[in-house]
Amino acid sequence: MNKAILKVENLKKYFPVKRGIIETLRGEPQKFVKAIDGISFEVRKGETLALIGESGCGKTTTGRVVLRLIEPTDGKIIFDGTDITMLNDEELRPYRRRMQMVFQDPYASLSPRMKIGEAIAHPLLIHGLASKEEAKELVLKMLKRVGLTPEDEFYDRYPHHLSGGQRQRVVIARAMILKPEFVVADEAVSMIDVSMRASILQLLESFKEEYNLSMLFITHDIAVAKLIADRIAVMYLGKIVEIGPTDEVLKNPGHPYTLALIQAVPSVVKRKEHRKRIEITGEVPNAVSPPGGCRFHPRCPFADERCRKMEPAYIEYEKGHFVACHHPIRG
C-alpha cells in the first residue's frame, strides 16, 4: 500500500451566518453553516480519491480547505508528513508548488485580461522557476501536451476566444506546469460538453501516470467517479458516510445514501436482483441546524429511534471499506 501524501484528521469548516440588525440587538448567538463537520480521510501517493455527493454537501469546501485556499475551523491537514494546518503564507509557499487545483468553472478561473500563454506561465514566474523566455518555451510545450495546437496561436489568444473545453485544457495546463504531486480537481468536467468529457478525463489520467500524481477528484457524477477513481468517499451534509475501493463501493454499497445514488444512475452498476430499490425524498437539510444523530435519518427508509439520537460510528464493512451507519445494507 502506497504512503499517504495527504491526511485529513477531524477537519471542520464553519462559516458564520450574517446576522441582521434585529438579531444583533437581541444578542442572539452567532449561527454557523457547518459545511464540513469532522471528516477524516487520506489520499495515497499515485491514487485518485473521488469525493461524491449531492450539491451542498461540502465537497468543494473540502477541496479548498485541504489546499488552504480557505482556512479550516478545526482539525489537521497533513501533507507528505508535515502538518500544514497552521503554517503562515511564507511557510506554506513551498507547498503551493506541490499542490494545485483544477477549478470547476473555466470561465471564472481565467482572467479575461490575461492572454492564455501569460496565464499558464504565471505560476512559473511567481515561484521563480523560470525566466520569461524559459517560461514561454515551457508553456508552448504544455499547450501542445494538452492538445491546444498550433500552440503559437493559442499562446496569444484571450480566454473569450476559446470554447469551454479549450478553456478547461488551459486550466489543466496551468495546474500541471509546476509538475505538482497532488491536485484537487473540482467538478473538472461538469461544465464541459458530454462529447468532450472523455478526452478531458483521459488528459488528467495521462498526467497522473506521467507525474505519479495524487488526486482528490470532486464530482456529483458517480459514472465519472467510476471511470477515474481508485477509491470513493461519499459525503452527505458535511460528513463522510462511506469510503472504500471504487469497485467495492459501487458493487456492494453499505450506506443507504450510497445505494440511492447508485440506483439513480442505472448504467453504473446493475443492482443485485435481491436488493430492494430504495427511494429517498426531500432535500438535503439546512447545514446551519443539521439533524441530530445520523444526519441522513430524515430521508432514510431504514431510520429508527437510534438513528435519530445517536451518530453512527464507522465500521469496517469489508476490508478497507468503511461505512457510518447503524443499519448497513447486507447482500
N, C-alpha and C positions, 0 to 999 in steps of 0.2 A: 504494500500500500504506500502510495506516494505521501511525502510530507505535506502538511497543510501550509499553504502560503498565506492564507487568511483565516483567522479565528475570530469569531464574534461571540462574546460572552454576556448574556443578560442585557442586551442592548435595548435602550429606551430612547424615544424621542417624543416629547410632549410639546405641542405648540399652544401658547396662550391664546385664549379666545378674547377678542377685543370686547371690552365692556362699554355699555352705553352710560350716559350721564346718570340715569336713574339708578342703575346697578352700582355705580361708583358712589353716589351719595348715600345709598343704603348700606354701603360697606359690605356688599355681598362678596363671598370668597371668589378668588380667581378660578376660572374654569380652564381646562386644557383639552385639546384634541390629542388623544393618545394614539398617535399614528403608528408608533412601534412600542410595544409594551412588554419587553422582556424576552427577546429572542436570542437563541444561540445556534450557531452552525459553523461549518468550516468549508473552505474551498481548497482542494488539494492541488498540488502543482500539476499542470497539464490537463486538468479536468474542467468540464463545464457543468456548473450547477444552475439549473433553471429554477427561478422563483416565480411561481404561478399563483393566480387567484383573481377574483373579481376586481373591478375598478374600485379604488378607495380602500383597499385592504392594507396598504402601507408598503407596497413593493418598490415604487420609485423612491420613496423616502429612505428605505433601507439602502438602496444603491448609492444615494447621495451621502448618507451618513457614513458608510464604510469608507468612502473616499475622503471624508472630512470636508465635503463641499458645504455641508451644514453640520453644525455641532451637535453631538449627542447630549441627551439629558442625563443619561447614566449608562453604565456598562463599560465593556472593554472592546477595543478593536486592535487585534494583534496581527501585524503584517510581517511575515517572514521572521517570526520570533521576537519582534520588537513591538512593545505596546505604544501605539501612535496616538492613543486617545487624547492625551493631554499635551502633545507636542505643540510648540508655537509655530508660527508661519516659517520662520527661518529654519528651525529644526525639521520641519515637515518637507521642506523644499527638495531634498534628495529623493524622498519617497514619491514626490509628484511625478518624477520622470518614470518611475516604475509602475505607476497606477494611472490608468486613463479611463475615459468614459466615452461611449458612443451614445449620443443623445437621441431621444425619440423623434424629435421634430427637426429635420434637417433645414427647414425654412427658418426657424428661430435661432438655431445654434451657429449660423454663419452670419458674419457682419455683412450687410448689403454694400458697405463702402469699401470692403477689402477684396482684392482680387483673389481668385482661388489659389494661385501659387503663393501669395503672401500669407493666406490663412493657414496653409499646410506648413509653410516654413516657420511660422511664428513660434511654435514650441521649441524648435531647434535653436532659434536666436535667443529666446528668453532664458534658456538653460545654458547658453554659451557653448553649444556643442558643434557649431559650425559658423564659418564666416558667411556673408551674404552670397558670395559666389558658390561656396561649397553647398550651402543650403539649397540654392536653386538647382544645382545638379542632382542632389538627393531627392528633391521634390519632383523633378521631371521623371526620375526613375520610379518614384512611388506612384505617380499618375499613371504611368504605363502598367505598373503592377496591379492597380485596381481597375484597369480596363478603360481609362479615360484617354483615348488617343484620337488624333495626334496630340501628344502631351504638350507641345509648344503652344498650341491654340488654347487648350484648356487652362494653361498657366495664367493667361492674361484675361480670362473671362471673369465676369462677376456672377454671383450666385443666381441672380434672376435670369441669366442666360441658360441655366441648366434645368433639366427635368428633376422630378423628385428622386428618382432612382440614382441619377448622376450626383445629386447633392449628397445623398446618403453615402455614396462611394467617397466623396470628398471628406465627409465627417469621419469615415473609417480610416482614410489615408492620414488625416490629421492626428488621429489617435495612435496609429501604428508607426508613424515616422520616428517616434522615440524608441521603438522596439520594446514596448512595455512587457512586464511579466504578468500583470493582472489587469483585466479590463472588465468594466461594468457596461453591458450592452442593454440599454433601457428601451424595450419595445422597438428594437432596431429595424424591424420590418413591418410594423403595424401601419405606417403611413405610406407604404410602398405598394404600387400595383401588384396584384396577385401574380401576374406574369413575371415580375422581377424578383419576387421574394426568394425563389430557389437560388438564383445567381448571387444574391447578397449573402445568403446563408453559406453558400459554397465559398465565397470570398473570406468570410470570417473563419470558416473551418481551415482554409489554406493557411491563414496567418497563425491559427492555433498550432498547426503541425510545424510550421516553419520556425516559430519562436518558442515552442513548448509553452504556449500561452495558457494561463488560467483565466476562466471567465465566469462572471455572475451574469446569467442571461435572464433578464426580466421580461416576462410575457404573460398575457392573459390567454394565449392560444396553446392549448395542450398539443395540438398537432405539430406546431413548430417546436415545442419542447421535446417531443418525441424524436424529431429529426436531429437535433443538435446537442442534447444534454446527456451527460453520463449519469447524473443524479437529478432528482426533482425534489424541491421543497414546496409544500403547499401552504399558502398564507391566507389567514382569514382574520380580519378585524384586528390587525396588529400582532397576531400570534402565528407561529408556525405550527400547524396541526399534524403534518405528516412529512417525513423526509426519508428518502431511500433511493436505491438504484432505479433508473428510469423504467426498465422493463418490468421490474418487480412492482413498482408503484402503479403502473398502468394496467398490468395484468391481474394484480391482486391487491387493490387498494383496501386499506384498513379503516379509513375515516369516511363516514357518510358523505361529507362535503366533497372529498376527492372523488368518490364514486359518482356523485351527482354531476360533477364537472366532466368526468369521462363519458358518462352516458349522454351528455348534451352534444357530444361530438362522436357519432357512431362510427365514423371512419377510422378513429384512432385505434381502438381495440374492441373486438367483438366481445360483448359481455357474456359471461357464463350463463347457460340457459337456466340453471337452478338458482341464480341470483336475482332476486326481485328488483325490478326497476324502482328507484326511489325518486320522489319529487320534492323539491324544496320550493317554498313560496316566500313572497315578500322580498324586501330589500335588506342590504347589509345595515345593521343597526348603527345608530349615531356613535361615533368614536369618542364623543365628549362624555357620554354616560353609557359605556358598554354593559351588556348584561352580566350579572353575576354568574359564578360557576363556570360552566363551559359556554363560551361566547356564541357557539353555534346553536345552543339549545332552543331558542325561539323558532328556528327554522328546521330543526331536526325531527324527523318522524319517529325516532327511537328515544327521544329525550324522556327522562323520568325525574323524580324529585332530587336524586343525587346529582344529576346533570345541572339542575337549576341552582344547587347550593355549593357544589364542590368543583374546583377547577381540576381537570384531569391531568395526571402526571404522564410523562412519556413512558411507553412500554416498548420493548423490542418485539415487534410483531413477527418479523423474520430477521435473519441475520443481516445487520446493517440497515434495517428498515424499521423506523420508529414512528409510532402513532400516539397522539394525545387524545384519547377517547375512553370514556367509561364503558362503551359498548362497541368495541372494534368488530368490524364485519369479518366473519369467518366463512370461507368456502364460497 
